[in-house]
């Protein structure tokens, strides 16, 4: 599911509600059929992987960053998840591979590589629900296409909720939710929304999508 809309529409607030940083003032949010307020925050968050727009990278190695979320992960699992997010080329730049240093705050990586490393770190935890908040914002065109393919692959195994300003990253979503002013204005797939939602059509036209 993709959530789109202008700035201030309430997109990130939905993710905060899912993670129980806030409690809903009305209505319910359910996980596996249960109101999330009946589940402890610890148990709830154990099922969720979250990648924000500017996810941090830590000083140290690629291995250190991956093991942060899953300390018992095998080397095979780490290599596999790096392949899922199209990051194996980073390993090829340094003969130390997983033990290559990435510098303070990941300065030796590009912004897009840091973002993909953050996604790989979360995927290594194998969460049942993956929340991506503008997680492709730092990627250039070619890497954005690669990331779209990676998200499509991982979404076959889990629920993925994506917030995006760039509609190109979410046009293939199973469901797109269009928001404005804290309200859901329309839902559907890309082609349907082009016909039924003036807001979505405006967003698409501004980004030269059809």
Secondary structure, 3 states (H helix, E strand, C coil): CEEEECCCCCHHHHHHHHCCCCCCCCCCCEECCEEHHHCCHHHHHHCEEEECCCCCCCCCEHHHHHHCCCCCCCHHHHHHHHHHCCCHHHHHCCCCHHHCECCHHHCCCCHHHHHHHHHHHHHHCCCCEEEEECCCCCCCHHHHHHHHHHHHHHCCCCEEEEECCCHHHCCCCCCEEEEECCEEEEEECHHHHHHHCHHHHHHHHHCCCC
